[in-house]
Amino acid sequence: MRKIIVVDDDQGILDLVTEFLGQHKIKVLTASEGLKVVALAIKEEPDLIILDINLPDIDGFQVLNKLKERPITAFIPVIMLTGKSSTDSQVTGLVSGADDYVTKPFDLNVLYARVLSALRHSLLSTRFKHDQFNLLHYLIRNYSKRGYACCTKLIEQYPAKPSAWTGYIPDLIIEKKDKIRCFNFETTQSLLEEPLIDRLTSMSDLAFSNSKRMELTVIVRTKDNYKIIEKIIRENGLNLKTKMIKKHMTRN
């Protein structure tokens, strides 16, 4: 079942959308305050967020910016649902990262069609991101059982890095006594990003800027991506290892 977060300060709209989408086998979670949305999105991993602009604490544009700033929530498609029909508001929403813009009053069938379109266009990347996120949880659970302290910039309840850490911050850092292991998660999409070599070089430099014994690993999920990373490491003389984890991770 697909899962959507609907954010609006009007309880009538929340009830209306929840009931209608529920009839179409879509699970709906609701929020009426903008400050709660990011934490809810991190916890629930929704497939889509329908976001009002006029909220009692912070406006929807601020919420959208916060979602796009976080690696874990940046991939989630967002439909702005609002009474603001001005061109400026629509441009602001779309430029800020919204995938669609629906104005009030709205037709429920039109909203449903927009929802289906957003889910269809983002389905593959969304599932893949969920898989990466659950792999991160899997590694944290396993290393925590073995006595490692875990830090990650991708999950809010963990510290992003150990105290006194300097330099590049990998996706996952685990520490035990005098040993530190660092992991970066690279996907097919991230391999196409221009900062890839800079990111890998910065990670490799950690081995020379830290007094503790460092083990630096890039995690990929496919053989093709493994070959790409290995080639980059070899050609640039980087102090990195590559590990392929094929195990399928399901949602918690």
JOUR-V978029 format. One record per pair of residues at least 4 apart in sequence whose C-alpha atoms are under 8 Angstrom apart, sorted by the first residue. I is the first residue (numbers start at 0). J is the second residue. D is the distance in Angstrom with one decimal. If there is no record, write none. Layout:
i=(I,I)
j=(J,J)
d=(D,D)
This chain:
i=(0,0,0,1,1,1,1,1,2,2,2,2,2,2,2,3,3,3,3,3,3,3,3,3,4,4,4,4,4,4,4,4,4,5,5,5,5,5,5,5,5,5,6,6,6,6,6,6,6,6,6,6,6,7,7,7,7,7,7,7,7,7,7,8,8,8,8,8,8,8,9,9,10,10,11,12,13,13,14,15,16,16,17,17,17,17,18,19,19,20,20,20,20,20,21,21,21,30,30,31,31,32,32,32,32,32,33,33,33,33,33,33,33,34,34,34,35,36,36,37,37,37,37,37,38,38,39,40,40,40,41,41,41,44,44,45,46,46,46,46,46,47,47,47,47,47,47,47,48,48,48,48,49,49,49,49,50,50,50,50,50,50,51,51,51,51,51,52,52,52,52,52,52,52,53,53,53,54,54,57,57,58,59,59,60,60,60,60,61,62,63,63,63,63,63,64,64,64,65,66,66,67,67,67,67,68,68,69,69,70,70,71,71,71,71,74,74,74,75,76,76,76,76,76,77,77,77,77,78,78,78,78,78,78,79,79,79,79,79,79,80,80,80,80,81,81,81,81,82,82,82,83,83,83,84,84,84,85,86,87,88,89,89,90,91,92,92,92,93,93,93,93,98,99,99,101,101,105,105,106,107,108,109,110,111,112,113,114,115,116,117,118,121,122,123,124,125,126,127,128,129,129,130,130,130,130,130,131,131,131,132,133,133,133,133,133,134,134,135,135,136,137,138,139,139,140,141,142,142,142,142,142,143,143,143,146,147,147,147,148,148,148,149,149,149,149,149,149,150,150,150,150,150,150,150,150,151,151,151,151,151,151,151,151,152,152,152,152,152,152,152,152,153,153,159,160,160,160,161,166,166,167,167,167,168,169,169,169,169,170,170,170,170,171,171,171,172,172,172,172,173,173,173,174,174,174,175,177,177,178,178,178,178,179,179,179,179,180,180,180,180,181,181,181,181,182,182,182,182,183,183,183,184,184,184,185,185,185,185,185,186,186,186,186,187,187,188,189,190,190,191,194,195,196,196,197,198,199,199,200,200,201,202,202,202,203,203,203,203,203,204,204,205,205,206,206,206,206,206,209,214,215,215,215,216,216,216,216,217,217,217,217,217,218,218,218,218,219,219,219,219,219,219,220,220,220,220,220,221,221,221,221,222,222,223,224,225,225,225,225,226,227,228,228,229,229,230,231,232,232,232,232,233)
j=(24,25,26,24,25,26,45,46,25,26,27,28,45,46,47,25,26,27,28,45,46,47,48,49,27,28,29,30,40,45,47,48,49,13,16,27,28,29,30,48,49,50,13,29,30,31,32,33,36,48,49,50,51,12,13,29,30,31,32,50,51,53,54,30,31,32,51,53,54,55,13,31,14,31,15,16,17,29,18,19,20,107,21,26,27,28,22,23,107,24,25,26,27,111,25,26,27,35,36,54,55,36,54,55,56,57,54,55,56,57,58,59,62,56,57,62,39,40,62,41,62,65,66,72,42,155,43,44,45,72,71,72,154,72,129,75,75,76,118,122,125,75,76,77,78,114,117,118,75,76,77,78,77,78,79,80,59,77,78,79,80,81,58,59,79,80,81,58,59,60,79,80,81,83,58,59,81,58,59,61,62,62,63,79,64,91,92,95,65,66,67,77,95,96,97,68,95,96,69,72,73,72,73,74,96,72,73,73,153,74,153,128,132,153,154,124,125,128,125,97,98,117,118,121,96,97,98,99,97,98,99,100,101,114,92,97,98,99,100,101,100,101,102,103,100,101,102,103,102,103,104,88,102,103,88,89,102,89,90,91,92,93,100,94,95,96,97,100,97,98,99,100,117,113,117,105,110,109,110,110,111,112,113,114,115,116,117,118,119,120,121,122,125,126,127,128,129,130,131,132,133,250,134,247,248,249,250,135,184,248,136,137,248,249,250,251,138,248,139,171,140,141,142,143,149,144,145,146,147,148,149,173,147,148,149,175,173,174,175,173,174,175,157,158,171,172,173,174,157,158,159,160,161,171,172,173,157,158,159,160,169,170,171,172,157,158,159,160,168,169,170,171,159,170,168,164,168,172,172,201,205,201,202,205,202,181,182,183,202,181,182,183,184,181,182,183,179,180,181,182,179,180,181,178,179,180,179,211,212,211,212,213,214,211,212,213,214,213,214,215,216,213,214,215,216,215,216,217,218,216,217,218,217,218,219,189,190,217,218,219,190,219,220,224,191,224,192,195,195,224,195,198,199,200,231,201,202,203,237,204,237,205,206,215,239,207,215,237,238,239,208,238,209,213,212,213,214,215,238,213,239,238,239,240,239,240,241,242,228,239,240,241,242,241,242,243,244,224,225,241,242,243,244,224,225,243,244,245,225,243,244,245,226,243,227,228,229,241,242,243,230,231,232,241,233,241,234,235,236,237,238,239,237)
d=(6.4,5.9,6.7,7.5,5.1,6.1,7.8,6.4,5.9,4.7,6.0,7.6,5.1,5.5,7.0,7.2,6.2,5.0,6.2,5.3,5.8,4.9,5.6,7.4,5.8,4.7,5.5,7.4,7.7,6.5,6.5,4.8,6.2,6.9,8.0,6.8,6.2,4.9,6.4,5.9,4.7,6.1,7.6,5.8,4.8,5.5,7.3,7.5,7.7,7.6,6.1,4.9,5.8,7.2,6.5,7.8,6.5,5.0,7.5,6.7,5.2,7.8,6.7,7.8,4.5,6.9,7.9,7.6,5.8,7.0,6.5,7.5,6.1,7.9,6.1,6.0,5.9,6.7,6.1,6.2,5.9,7.6,5.8,7.9,5.6,7.8,6.4,7.0,7.5,6.7,5.4,7.3,7.3,7.3,5.0,5.9,6.9,7.2,6.8,7.1,7.9,7.2,6.2,6.3,6.2,7.6,6.4,7.7,6.3,5.6,6.8,6.8,5.9,7.1,6.8,7.2,6.2,6.0,7.3,6.2,7.5,7.1,6.1,7.5,6.2,8.0,5.9,5.3,6.2,6.7,6.8,6.6,7.5,7.9,7.2,7.2,6.3,7.2,7.0,7.9,6.7,5.8,5.1,5.9,7.8,7.9,7.6,7.0,7.1,6.4,4.8,6.3,5.8,4.8,5.9,6.3,6.4,6.8,6.1,4.8,5.6,7.8,8.0,5.7,5.8,4.9,5.1,5.3,3.9,6.4,7.1,7.1,5.8,7.9,5.4,6.4,7.3,5.2,6.7,6.4,7.1,6.6,6.0,7.9,6.3,7.9,6.6,7.5,6.3,6.2,6.3,7.9,7.1,7.3,7.4,6.2,6.7,7.9,6.7,5.3,5.5,6.4,4.0,7.5,7.2,7.8,6.4,5.6,7.3,7.5,6.3,7.8,7.3,6.1,7.7,7.7,6.8,7.6,6.9,6.9,5.9,6.7,7.8,7.1,7.7,5.0,5.4,6.9,6.0,5.7,4.7,5.6,7.1,7.9,7.1,6.6,8.0,6.3,4.7,6.0,6.2,4.8,5.7,7.0,7.9,6.5,5.0,5.5,5.3,4.6,7.1,6.6,6.6,7.7,6.9,7.0,5.9,6.5,6.1,6.0,6.2,6.2,6.6,5.9,6.0,6.6,5.5,7.5,4.6,6.4,6.9,7.5,7.1,7.6,7.8,7.2,7.3,7.4,7.1,6.3,6.1,6.2,6.3,6.2,6.2,6.2,6.2,6.2,6.0,6.2,6.3,5.5,5.8,6.1,6.2,6.1,6.2,6.2,6.3,6.1,6.1,7.4,6.2,7.4,5.6,6.8,7.7,6.4,7.5,8.0,6.5,6.1,5.9,6.8,6.4,7.5,6.3,6.0,6.2,7.8,6.2,6.3,6.0,5.8,6.5,6.3,6.7,6.6,5.5,7.9,7.6,7.5,5.0,6.4,6.9,6.9,5.8,5.3,5.0,5.5,5.2,6.5,7.4,8.0,7.3,5.9,4.5,6.6,5.6,5.1,5.2,5.2,6.7,5.9,5.0,6.2,6.0,6.2,4.6,6.5,7.7,5.7,4.6,6.2,7.4,6.9,4.1,7.3,7.8,7.9,6.1,7.3,7.6,6.6,7.6,6.4,6.8,6.8,8.0,7.8,7.1,5.9,6.1,7.2,7.7,6.2,6.0,5.6,6.8,7.6,5.9,5.0,6.8,5.7,5.1,6.6,7.0,5.8,4.6,6.5,5.8,5.3,6.5,5.9,4.5,6.4,6.5,5.5,6.4,6.0,5.0,6.2,7.9,6.8,6.2,5.0,6.3,5.8,4.7,6.0,7.6,7.5,6.2,4.9,6.1,6.2,4.9,5.6,6.7,6.6,4.9,6.0,6.1,5.0,6.3,5.8,6.5,6.9,6.2,5.5,6.2,6.4,7.4,7.5,7.0,6.7,7.1,7.2,6.2,7.9,7.5,5.9,6.2,5.9,7.6,6.0,6.3,6.1,7.7,6.2,6.6,6.9,8.0,7.3,8.0,8.0,7.0,5.7,5.0,6.0,6.5,7.7,6.1,7.7,7.6,5.7,7.8,7.8,7.3,7.7,7.8,7.3,5.2,6.1,5.7,4.6,5.5,6.7,7.9,7.1,6.1,4.8,6.2,6.0,5.0,5.7,6.9,6.3,6.1,7.5,6.3,4.9,6.4,7.2,7.7,5.3,5.3,5.4,6.2,6.6,7.9,7.0,6.3,7.3,6.4,6.2,6.1,6.8,7.4,6.5,6.1,6.4,6.1,7.1,6.1,6.7,6.0,6.0,5.7,4.9,7.5,6.8,6.8)
